[in-house]
Amino acid sequence: MTTQRTSWALAREAAGLILTAFGLLGVLVALGALHWAAVLCAALVGLLTTGVLMRPKLGAPPWAHAVRAAACIAGYGGLTGCAFALSIPLGWIGVSVAVVLVGLWLTTRAPEDEGAA
């Protein structure tokens, strides 16, 4: 039993990746034609989604966790900046949601997570 893929499977996967990339590029260009903030918001949502879905294993090097945190912070921070550009109250909603999330994170930490027994 071999784990190598056939050339057709590799070609199909490569074609799928190329079509996905061009499809996303088309969506971003179309949104950019509508408004600059729309394309920027879409790109930042993609960055935030990547950061949320990227889950390094516990034994992963520290830089993997730092990359995930950086993607989440850059995505959410940029998205909040775009919200301010579109509507100031919408931007303040983004800031308030971040404050709520940090508050929830602080209140749900278990004592054993901090090393105290």
Helices and strands as residue ranges (DSSP letters): H 7-34, H 36-53, H 62-86, H 88-107, G 111-114
